[in-house]
Amino acid sequence: MEWNADLYRDAHAFIWNYGQSLLSVLEPRAGERILDVGCGTGELTAEIAAAGATVVGIDSSPSMIDAALAKFPQLDFRVDDAASLSVDGPFDAVFSNAALHWVLRAEDAAASMARVIRQGGRLVAEFGGHGNIATLQQAYASALAESAGVEFRSPWYFPALGAYASLLEAKGFEVTGATLYDRPTRLEGREGLTNWYRMFLGNWLAPLDTDAQARVLERAERLCEGQFRGEHWVADYRRLRVVAVRR
Ligand code: BEZ
């Protein structure tokens, strides 16, 4: 997936705005060493640093890391893969907001995070859970099939709560809290839904000509029309929030 860091930062600020409540679960403290997995453009990483912790932000996208370094040049950002972390531990905590659903090698990611957290250290993570954006995904799959003859495959990992808790336990964590909750998310403006599709699923449109792209997006919008609230769209996000301690 090629990321457009400018579009991500400008049009999807809700991603780290929602991340504030996860930061309050993390409670970063001065002197702690914390790893931010999937840091994107670095806004939450900077808040962890502002609490006095020493933080490393990693992301698999070089364009995200370039954008993070441009905005927060004093911080430590690196390109790295959550499923095979090369950053050296130990960390007191691993934090991850809205990123782990992109890591299809979920077992490898859990093992990798367990390897870099010290014994007794914590994992505080939130990402898409089972049923996340089911309406948006189903509409896009149908629109691609009907309007372009393309078979869509989801690029995401949205696990059920029990399955993910078991996975973490198998990799050396004790899960102390887990919640799966609906978080309807506003997509600003009449173009909000097509902007979202272009941002996160644009690679499915890229091989199509301009007319076919427009047909797919129009059809997907039609199929999602129950999500339109007059001036904005509402995406059917569902979050899985987990807190776990390294045994
Ligand atoms: C999410 O945060 O749940 C998400 C964001 C973009 C694409 C898919 C899921």
Boltz pocket constraint, residues with backbone or C-beta under 6 A from the ligand:
constraints:
  - pocket:
      binder: B
      contacts: [[A, 98], [A, 101], [A, 127], [A, 128], [A, 132], [A, 133], [A, 156], [A, 200], [A, 237], [A, 238]]
      max_distance: 6.0
